Amino acid sequence: MSNSDSDTSLPWTYRVEISCPGDLDRPWWNVANAGRCAQVAAALAELAHRLAREPAAAGARWCRYHCEIRDSIGVAAHHHSALLPARDVPIVLAAIAARLADPDRANPRR
């Protein structure tokens, strides 16, 4: 495997940090883990599902959002930091999960 190529079957890492809606300095979710690309996609899809069911995520209050995903060789496959309405965070995470679940979209360097 060259330095410009990663493998979706080797461990990827992810970290998602979300502040409490309406309180940008107070952590709400802070999760990180490693796994194959498909496992990372499943974990992000599950987090999106959980957030969508949270009453706090239903409103338009803002939260600080950060998501970083690194592929098997440590290259940032996704990096996004923003202030978002809490109701949009599950939508964003679900879209990232869907992209990662498709190996051709997850690793455009192949």
N, CA, C and O atoms as a GROMACS GRO file, in nm:
protein
  440
    1MET      N    1   0.086  -0.118   0.000
    1MET     CA    2   0.000   0.000   0.000
    1MET      C    3   0.089   0.123   0.000
    1MET      O    4   0.182   0.130   0.080
    2SER      N    5   0.064   0.217  -0.086
    2SER     CA    6   0.144   0.340  -0.091
    2SER      C    7   0.090   0.440   0.009
    2SER      O    8  -0.018   0.423   0.066
    3ASN      N    9   0.167   0.546   0.030
    3ASN     CA   10   0.125   0.650   0.124
    3ASN      C   11   0.001   0.723   0.077
    3ASN      O   12  -0.069   0.783   0.159
    4SER      N   13  -0.027   0.720  -0.052
    4SER     CA   14  -0.144   0.791  -0.102
    4SER      C   15  -0.268   0.701  -0.109
    4SER      O   16  -0.373   0.743  -0.158
    5ASP      N   17  -0.255   0.578  -0.060
    5ASP     CA   18  -0.366   0.484  -0.069
    5ASP      C   19  -0.396   0.430   0.070
    5ASP      O   20  -0.304   0.393   0.143
    6SER      N   21  -0.522   0.425   0.107
    6SER     CA   22  -0.560   0.367   0.235
    6SER      C   23  -0.654   0.251   0.209
    6SER      O   24  -0.705   0.233   0.098
    7ASP      N   25  -0.675   0.173   0.312
    7ASP     CA   26  -0.754   0.050   0.299
    7ASP      C   27  -0.874   0.061   0.391
    7ASP      O   28  -0.857   0.082   0.511
    8THR      N   29  -0.995   0.046   0.337
    8THR     CA   30  -1.116   0.059   0.419
    8THR      C   31  -1.133  -0.058   0.513
    8THR      O   32  -1.220  -0.053   0.600
    9SER      N   33  -1.052  -0.165   0.500
    9SER     CA   34  -1.064  -0.278   0.591
    9SER      C   35  -0.970  -0.266   0.711
    9SER      O   36  -0.982  -0.344   0.806
   10LEU      N   37  -0.878  -0.170   0.709
   10LEU     CA   38  -0.786  -0.146   0.822
   10LEU      C   39  -0.848  -0.040   0.914
   10LEU      O   40  -0.940   0.030   0.872
   11PRO      N   41  -0.800  -0.029   1.037
   11PRO     CA   42  -0.862   0.063   1.133
   11PRO      C   43  -0.859   0.210   1.090
   11PRO      O   44  -0.755   0.265   1.052
   12TRP      N   45  -0.974   0.271   1.099
   12TRP     CA   46  -0.990   0.415   1.085
   12TRP      C   47  -1.019   0.469   1.224
   12TRP      O   48  -1.058   0.393   1.313
   13THR      N   49  -1.000   0.599   1.245
   13THR     CA   50  -1.033   0.660   1.374
   13THR      C   51  -1.132   0.774   1.351
   13THR      O   52  -1.136   0.836   1.245
   14TYR      N   53  -1.212   0.798   1.454
   14TYR     CA   54  -1.303   0.912   1.446
   14TYR      C   55  -1.317   0.976   1.583
   14TYR      O   56  -1.298   0.912   1.686
   15ARG      N   57  -1.350   1.105   1.582
   15ARG     CA   58  -1.383   1.180   1.704
   15ARG      C   59  -1.495   1.276   1.668
   15ARG      O   60  -1.488   1.348   1.568
   16VAL      N   61  -1.598   1.277   1.751
   16VAL     CA   62  -1.711   1.369   1.735
   16VAL      C   63  -1.728   1.441   1.868
   16VAL      O   64  -1.743   1.378   1.973
   17GLU      N   65  -1.727   1.573   1.864
   17GLU     CA   66  -1.749   1.656   1.983
   17GLU      C   67  -1.864   1.750   1.953
   17GLU      O   68  -1.864   1.819   1.851
   18ILE      N   69  -1.961   1.754   2.044
   18ILE     CA   70  -2.078   1.839   2.027
   18ILE      C   71  -2.106   1.906   2.161
   18ILE      O   72  -2.112   1.840   2.264
   19SER      N   73  -2.125   2.038   2.157
   19SER     CA   74  -2.159   2.109   2.281
   19SER      C   75  -2.309   2.101   2.306
   19SER      O   76  -2.386   2.068   2.216
   20CYS      N   77  -2.348   2.133   2.427
   20CYS     CA   78  -2.490   2.137   2.460
   20CYS      C   79  -2.559   2.244   2.377
   20CYS      O   80  -2.505   2.354   2.363
   21PRO      N   81  -2.675   2.216   2.323
   21PRO     CA   82  -2.748   2.318   2.248
   21PRO      C   83  -2.774   2.439   2.338
   21PRO      O   84  -2.830   2.427   2.447
   22GLY      N   85  -2.735   2.555   2.290
   22GLY     CA   86  -2.754   2.678   2.364
   22GLY      C   87  -2.644   2.708   2.465
   22GLY      O   88  -2.645   2.816   2.524
   23ASP      N   89  -2.550   2.618   2.486
   23ASP     CA   90  -2.439   2.640   2.580
   23ASP      C   91  -2.311   2.589   2.514
   23ASP      O   92  -2.271   2.474   2.536
   24LEU      N   93  -2.248   2.672   2.434
   24LEU     CA   94  -2.136   2.632   2.351
   24LEU      C   95  -2.014   2.585   2.429
   24LEU      O   96  -1.928   2.516   2.374
   25ASP      N   97  -2.006   2.621   2.556
   25ASP     CA   98  -1.889   2.583   2.637
   25ASP      C   99  -1.910   2.454   2.716
   25ASP      O  100  -1.816   2.404   2.777
   26ARG      N  101  -2.030   2.401   2.715
   26ARG     CA  102  -2.057   2.279   2.792
   26ARG      C  103  -2.066   2.157   2.700
   26ARG      O  104  -2.150   2.155   2.610
   27PRO      N  105  -1.980   2.057   2.722
   27PRO     CA  106  -1.985   1.938   2.636
   27PRO      C  107  -2.116   1.863   2.650
   27PRO      O  108  -2.173   1.854   2.759
   28TRP      N  109  -2.164   1.810   2.539
   28TRP     CA  110  -2.284   1.728   2.538
   28TRP      C  111  -2.247   1.587   2.496
   28TRP      O  112  -2.274   1.492   2.569
   29TRP      N  113  -2.185   1.571   2.381
   29TRP     CA  114  -2.135   1.443   2.332
   29TRP      C  115  -1.988   1.459   2.299
   29TRP      O  116  -1.947   1.558   2.239
   30ASN      N  117  -1.907   1.361   2.337
   30ASN     CA  118  -1.766   1.356   2.303
   30ASN      C  119  -1.731   1.209   2.288
   30ASN      O  120  -1.706   1.141   2.387
   31VAL      N  121  -1.729   1.161   2.166
   31VAL     CA  122  -1.704   1.019   2.140
   31VAL      C  123  -1.589   1.004   2.042
   31VAL      O  124  -1.572   1.085   1.951
   32ALA      N  125  -1.512   0.900   2.063
   32ALA     CA  126  -1.402   0.867   1.973
   32ALA      C  127  -1.380   0.717   1.979
   32ALA      O  128  -1.402   0.653   2.082
   33ASN      N  129  -1.336   0.662   1.866
   33ASN     CA  130  -1.309   0.520   1.862
   33ASN      C  131  -1.235   0.489   1.734
   33ASN      O  132  -1.205   0.578   1.655
   34ALA      N  133  -1.206   0.362   1.716
   34ALA     CA  134  -1.138   0.317   1.594
   34ALA      C  135  -1.205   0.189   1.546
   34ALA      O  136  -1.260   0.113   1.626
   35GLY      N  137  -1.200   0.166   1.419
   35GLY     CA  138  -1.254   0.044   1.360
   35GLY      C  139  -1.244   0.050   1.210
   35GLY      O  140  -1.199   0.150   1.154
   36ARG      N  141  -1.284  -0.056   1.146
   36ARG     CA  142  -1.286  -0.055   1.000
   36ARG      C  143  -1.381   0.055   0.953
   36ARG      O  144  -1.468   0.099   1.028
   37CYS      N  145  -1.364   0.097   0.831
   37CYS     CA  146  -1.445   0.206   0.776
   37CYS      C  147  -1.594   0.179   0.794
   37CYS      O  148  -1.669   0.269   0.832
   38ALA      N  149  -1.637   0.056   0.768
   38ALA     CA  150  -1.779   0.022   0.782
   38ALA      C  151  -1.825   0.034   0.928
   38ALA      O  152  -1.939   0.071   0.955
   39GLN      N  153  -1.736   0.002   1.022
   39GLN     CA  154  -1.770   0.014   1.164
   39GLN      C  155  -1.782   0.161   1.204
   39GLN      O  156  -1.872   0.198   1.280
   40VAL      N  157  -1.692   0.244   1.153
   40VAL     CA  158  -1.700   0.388   1.180
   40VAL      C  159  -1.831   0.442   1.123
   40VAL      O  160  -1.900   0.520   1.189
   41ALA      N  161  -1.865   0.402   1.001
   41ALA     CA  162  -1.991   0.446   0.940
   41ALA      C  163  -2.110   0.405   1.026
   41ALA      O  164  -2.202   0.484   1.047
   42ALA      N  165  -2.110   0.282   1.076
   42ALA     CA  166  -2.221   0.234   1.160
   42ALA      C  167  -2.228   0.310   1.291
   42ALA      O  168  -2.336   0.343   1.338
   43ALA      N  169  -2.113   0.340   1.350
   43ALA     CA  170  -2.111   0.415   1.477
   43ALA      C  171  -2.165   0.556   1.457
   43ALA      O  172  -2.240   0.606   1.541
   44LEU      N  173  -2.127   0.620   1.348
   44LEU     CA  174  -2.177   0.756   1.321
   44LEU      C  175  -2.326   0.755   1.289
   44LEU      O  176  -2.399   0.846   1.328
   45ALA      N  177  -2.372   0.652   1.219
   45ALA     CA  178  -2.515   0.640   1.191
   45ALA      C  179  -2.594   0.621   1.321
   45ALA      O  180  -2.701   0.679   1.338
   46GLU      N  181  -2.540   0.540   1.412
   46GLU     CA  182  -2.605   0.519   1.542
   46GLU      C  183  -2.608   0.649   1.623
   46GLU      O  184  -2.709   0.681   1.685
   47LEU      N  185  -2.497   0.723   1.622
   47LEU     CA  186  -2.494   0.851   1.693
   47LEU      C  187  -2.596   0.948   1.632
   47LEU      O  188  -2.667   1.018   1.705
   48ALA      N  189  -2.605   0.951   1.501
   48ALA     CA  190  -2.703   1.038   1.436
   48ALA      C  191  -2.845   1.000   1.478
   48ALA      O  192  -2.928   1.086   1.506
   49HIS      N  193  -2.872   0.869   1.483
   49HIS     CA  194  -3.004   0.821   1.525
   49HIS      C  195  -3.034   0.862   1.670
   49HIS      O  196  -3.144   0.909   1.700
   50ARG      N  197  -2.936   0.844   1.758
   50ARG     CA  198  -2.957   0.882   1.899
   50ARG      C  199  -2.981   1.031   1.913
   50ARG      O  200  -3.069   1.074   1.988
   51LEU      N  201  -2.901   1.110   1.842
   51LEU     CA  202  -2.918   1.256   1.850
   51LEU      C  203  -3.053   1.300   1.797
   51LEU      O  204  -3.114   1.392   1.852
   52ALA      N  205  -3.100   1.237   1.692
   52ALA     CA  206  -3.230   1.273   1.634
   52ALA      C  207  -3.343   1.248   1.732
   52ALA      O  208  -3.447   1.314   1.724
   53ARG      N  209  -3.324   1.153   1.824
   53ARG     CA  210  -3.428   1.122   1.922
   53ARG      C  211  -3.417   1.204   2.049
   53ARG      O  212  -3.506   1.200   2.134
   54GLU      N  213  -3.308   1.280   2.064
   54GLU     CA  214  -3.287   1.363   2.183
   54GLU      C  215  -3.377   1.486   2.178
   54GLU      O  216  -3.377   1.558   2.078
   55PRO      N  217  -3.454   1.510   2.282
   55PRO     CA  218  -3.538   1.631   2.282
   55PRO      C  219  -3.456   1.759   2.265
   55PRO      O  220  -3.503   1.854   2.204
   56ALA      N  221  -3.334   1.763   2.319
   56ALA     CA  222  -3.251   1.883   2.309
   56ALA      C  223  -3.211   1.912   2.165
   56ALA      O  224  -3.184   2.027   2.130
   57ALA      N  225  -3.207   1.810   2.080
   57ALA     CA  226  -3.167   1.829   1.941
   57ALA      C  227  -3.281   1.877   1.852
   57ALA      O  228  -3.259   1.907   1.735
   58ALA      N  229  -3.400   1.884   1.906
   58ALA     CA  230  -3.516   1.922   1.825
   58ALA      C  231  -3.521   2.071   1.795
   58ALA      O  232  -3.586   2.112   1.699
   59GLY      N  233  -3.456   2.152   1.874
   59GLY     CA  234  -3.467   2.296   1.860
   59GLY      C  235  -3.365   2.357   1.766
   59GLY      O  236  -3.281   2.289   1.706
   60ALA      N  237  -3.376   2.487   1.755
   60ALA     CA  238  -3.287   2.563   1.668
   60ALA      C  239  -3.168   2.620   1.745
   60ALA      O  240  -3.090   2.697   1.689
   61ARG      N  241  -3.155   2.583   1.874
   61ARG     CA  242  -3.042   2.637   1.949
   61ARG      C  243  -2.911   2.587   1.888
   61ARG      O  244  -2.903   2.475   1.838
   62TRP      N  245  -2.811   2.671   1.893
   62TRP     CA  246  -2.683   2.641   1.830
   62TRP      C  247  -2.597   2.553   1.919
   62TRP      O  248  -2.606   2.558   2.041
   63CYS      N  249  -2.515   2.473   1.855
   63CYS     CA  250  -2.414   2.396   1.927
   63CYS      C  251  -2.285   2.396   1.846
   63CYS      O  252  -2.284   2.415   1.724
   64ARG      N  253  -2.178   2.376   1.918
   64ARG     CA  254  -2.047   2.365   1.854
   64ARG      C  255  -2.030   2.219   1.813
   64ARG      O  256  -2.052   2.128   1.893
   65TYR      N  257  -1.992   2.198   1.689
   65TYR     CA  258  -1.981   2.064   1.632
   65TYR      C  259  -1.843   2.046   1.572
   65TYR      O  260  -1.793   2.132   1.500
   66HIS      N  261  -1.781   1.933   1.602
   66HIS     CA  262  -1.652   1.898   1.542
   66HIS      C  263  -1.651   1.749   1.513
   66HIS      O  264  -1.685   1.668   1.599
   67CYS      N  265  -1.613   1.714   1.391
   67CYS     CA  266  -1.603   1.574   1.352
   67CYS      C  267  -1.475   1.557   1.272
   67CYS      O  268  -1.451   1.628   1.174
   68GLU      N  269  -1.393   1.462   1.315
   68GLU     CA  270  -1.271   1.431   1.241
   68GLU      C  271  -1.261   1.280   1.223
   68GLU      O  272  -1.276   1.204   1.318
   69ILE      N  273  -1.236   1.239   1.101
   69ILE     CA  274  -1.221   1.098   1.068
   69ILE      C  275  -1.088   1.083   0.994
   69ILE      O  276  -1.059   1.156   0.899
   70ARG      N  277  -1.009   0.988   1.040
   70ARG     CA  278  -0.880   0.960   0.976
   70ARG      C  279  -0.880   0.818   0.921
   70ARG      O  280  -0.929   0.725   0.985
   71ASP      N  281  -0.826   0.804   0.802
   71ASP     CA  282  -0.822   0.673   0.739
   71ASP      C  283  -0.710   0.588   0.799
   71ASP      O  284  -0.643   0.629   0.894
   72SER      N  285  -0.691   0.471   0.742
   72SER     CA  286  -0.598   0.372   0.799
   72SER      C  287  -0.453   0.416   0.799
   72SER      O  288  -0.371   0.358   0.870
   73ILE      N  289  -0.418   0.517   0.720
   73ILE     CA  290  -0.280   0.566   0.722
   73ILE      C  291  -0.269   0.703   0.788
   73ILE      O  292  -0.165   0.768   0.781
   74GLY      N  293  -0.377   0.748   0.852
   74GLY     CA  294  -0.376   0.872   0.928
   74GLY      C  295  -0.412   0.998   0.852
   74GLY      O  296  -0.405   1.108   0.906
   75VAL      N  297  -0.451   0.983   0.727
   75VAL     CA  298  -0.491   1.098   0.646
   75VAL      C  299  -0.634   1.137   0.683
   75VAL      O  300  -0.721   1.051   0.698
   76ALA      N  301  -0.658   1.266   0.697
   76ALA     CA  302  -0.793   1.313   0.730
   76ALA      C  303  -0.887   1.283   0.614
   76ALA      O  304  -0.877   1.343   0.507
   77ALA      N  305  -0.978   1.190   0.635
   77ALA     CA  306  -1.079   1.155   0.536
   77ALA      C  307  -1.198   1.250   0.545
   77ALA      O  308  -1.272   1.269   0.449
   78HIS      N  309  -1.215   1.309   0.662
   78HIS     CA  310  -1.322   1.406   0.685
   78HIS      C  311  -1.284   1.492   0.804
   78HIS      O  312  -1.237   1.442   0.905
   79HIS      N  313  -1.304   1.621   0.791
   79HIS     CA  314  -1.281   1.714   0.902
   79HIS      C  315  -1.378   1.828   0.887
   79HIS      O  316  -1.382   1.894   0.784
   80HIS      N  317  -1.458   1.852   0.991
   80HIS     CA  318  -1.557   1.959   0.986
   80HIS      C  319  -1.578   2.015   1.125
   80HIS      O  320  -1.607   1.941   1.219
   81SER      N  321  -1.563   2.144   1.138
   81SER     CA  322  -1.594   2.214   1.263
   81SER      C  323  -1.686   2.330   1.228
   81SER      O  324  -1.662   2.403   1.133
   82ALA      N  325  -1.792   2.346   1.305
   82ALA     CA  326  -1.888   2.451   1.275
   82ALA      C  327  -1.979   2.476   1.394
   82ALA      O  328  -1.985   2.397   1.488
   83LEU      N  329  -2.050   2.588   1.388
   83LEU     CA  330  -2.163   2.613   1.476
   83LEU      C  331  -2.286   2.575   1.395
   83LEU      O  332  -2.308   2.627   1.285
   84LEU      N  333  -2.366   2.486   1.449
   84LEU     CA  334  -2.485   2.438   1.377
   84LEU      C  335  -2.606   2.442   1.468
   84LEU      O  336  -2.592   2.430   1.590
   85PRO      N  337  -2.726   2.460   1.412
   85PRO     CA  338  -2.845   2.438   1.492
   85PRO      C  339  -2.846   2.290   1.534
   85PRO      O  340  -2.814   2.202   1.454
   86ALA      N  341  -2.882   2.265   1.657
   86ALA     CA  342  -2.879   2.127   1.709
   86ALA      C  343  -2.958   2.031   1.621
   86ALA      O  344  -2.919   1.916   1.606
   87ARG      N  345  -3.068   2.077   1.562
   87ARG     CA  346  -3.150   1.988   1.479
   87ARG      C  347  -3.077   1.944   1.352
   87ARG      O  348  -3.117   1.844   1.291
   88ASP      N  349  -2.972   2.015   1.310
   88ASP     CA  350  -2.900   1.980   1.189
   88ASP      C  351  -2.788   1.878   1.212
   88ASP      O  352  -2.744   1.814   1.116
   89VAL      N  353  -2.742   1.863   1.335
   89VAL     CA  354  -2.628   1.775   1.362
   89VAL      C  355  -2.658   1.630   1.324
   89VAL      O  356  -2.574   1.567   1.260
   90PRO      N  357  -2.774   1.573   1.358
   90PRO     CA  358  -2.802   1.435   1.315
   90PRO      C  359  -2.803   1.419   1.163
   90PRO      O  360  -2.762   1.315   1.111
   91ILE      N  361  -2.850   1.519   1.093
   91ILE     CA  362  -2.855   1.515   0.947
   91ILE      C  363  -2.713   1.511   0.890
   91ILE      O  364  -2.684   1.434   0.798
   92VAL      N  365  -2.626   1.595   0.944
   92VAL     CA  366  -2.487   1.601   0.899
   92VAL      C  367  -2.417   1.468   0.927
   92VAL      O  368  -2.349   1.415   0.840
   93LEU      N  369  -2.434   1.414   1.047
   93LEU     CA  370  -2.370   1.288   1.082
   93LEU      C  371  -2.422   1.172   0.997
   93LEU      O  372  -2.344   1.086   0.957
   94ALA      N  373  -2.551   1.170   0.970
   94ALA     CA  374  -2.608   1.064   0.887
   94ALA      C  375  -2.551   1.070   0.745
   94ALA      O  376  -2.526   0.966   0.683
   95ALA      N  377  -2.530   1.191   0.693
   95ALA     CA  378  -2.473   1.206   0.559
   95ALA      C  379  -2.328   1.157   0.556
   95ALA      O  380  -2.287   1.092   0.460
   96ILE      N  381  -2.252   1.187   0.660
   96ILE     CA  382  -2.113   1.140   0.667
   96ILE      C  383  -2.113   0.987   0.675
   96ILE      O  384  -2.034   0.921   0.607
   97ALA      N  385  -2.199   0.931   0.758
   97ALA     CA  386  -2.207   0.785   0.772
   97ALA      C  387  -2.241   0.720   0.638
   97ALA      O  388  -2.182   0.617   0.603
   98ALA      N  389  -2.334   0.777   0.564
   98ALA     CA  390  -2.372   0.721   0.434
   98ALA      C  391  -2.254   0.725   0.337
   98ALA      O  392  -2.233   0.631   0.261
   99ARG      N  393  -2.179   0.833   0.340
   99ARG     CA  394  -2.062   0.843   0.251
   99ARG      C  395  -1.959   0.738   0.288
   99ARG      O  396  -1.901   0.674   0.200
  100LEU      N  397  -1.935   0.719   0.417
  100LEU     CA  398  -1.836   0.620   0.461
  100LEU      C  399  -1.882   0.476   0.434
  100LEU      O  400  -1.799   0.388   0.412
  101ALA      N  401  -2.011   0.453   0.435
  101ALA     CA  402  -2.064   0.319   0.412
  101ALA      C  403  -2.042   0.273   0.268
  101ALA      O  404  -2.046   0.154   0.239
  102ASP      N  405  -2.019   0.367   0.177
  102ASP     CA  406  -1.992   0.336   0.037
  102ASP      C  407  -1.841   0.344   0.015
  102ASP      O  408  -1.786   0.454   0.010
  103PRO      N  409  -1.772   0.230   0.002
  103PRO     CA  410  -1.625   0.230  -0.008
  103PRO      C  411  -1.570   0.321  -0.117
  103PRO      O  412  -1.463   0.379  -0.099
  104ASP      N  413  -1.639   0.334  -0.230
  104ASP     CA  414  -1.590   0.421  -0.336
  104ASP      C  415  -1.596   0.568  -0.298
  104ASP      O  416  -1.511   0.647  -0.340
  105ARG      N  417  -1.695   0.605  -0.219
  105ARG     CA  418  -1.706   0.744  -0.175
  105ARG      C  419  -1.621   0.769  -0.051
  105ARG      O  420  -1.574   0.880  -0.029
  106ALA      N  421  -1.601   0.666   0.031
  106ALA     CA  422  -1.525   0.682   0.156
  106ALA      C  423  -1.378   0.706   0.128
  106ALA      O  424  -1.311   0.776   0.204
  107ASN      N  425  -1.327   0.648   0.021
  107ASN     CA  426  -1.185   0.656  -0.008
  107ASN      C  427  -1.164   0.697  -0.153
  107ASN      O  428  -1.138   0.612  -0.238
  108PRO      N  429  -1.175   0.828  -0.183
  108PRO     CA  430  -1.164   0.871  -0.321
  108PRO      C  431  -1.023   0.857  -0.378
  108PRO      O  432  -1.004   0.873  -0.499
  109ARG      N  433  -0.924   0.829  -0.294
  109ARG     CA  434  -0.786   0.818  -0.343
  109ARG      C  435  -0.759   0.682  -0.408
  109ARG      O  436  -0.651   0.663  -0.464
  110ARG      N  437  -0.854   0.588  -0.403
  110ARG     CA  438  -0.831   0.455  -0.462
  110ARG      C  439  -0.829   0.462  -0.610
  110ARG      O  440  -0.811   0.360  -0.677
   0.00000   0.00000   0.00000
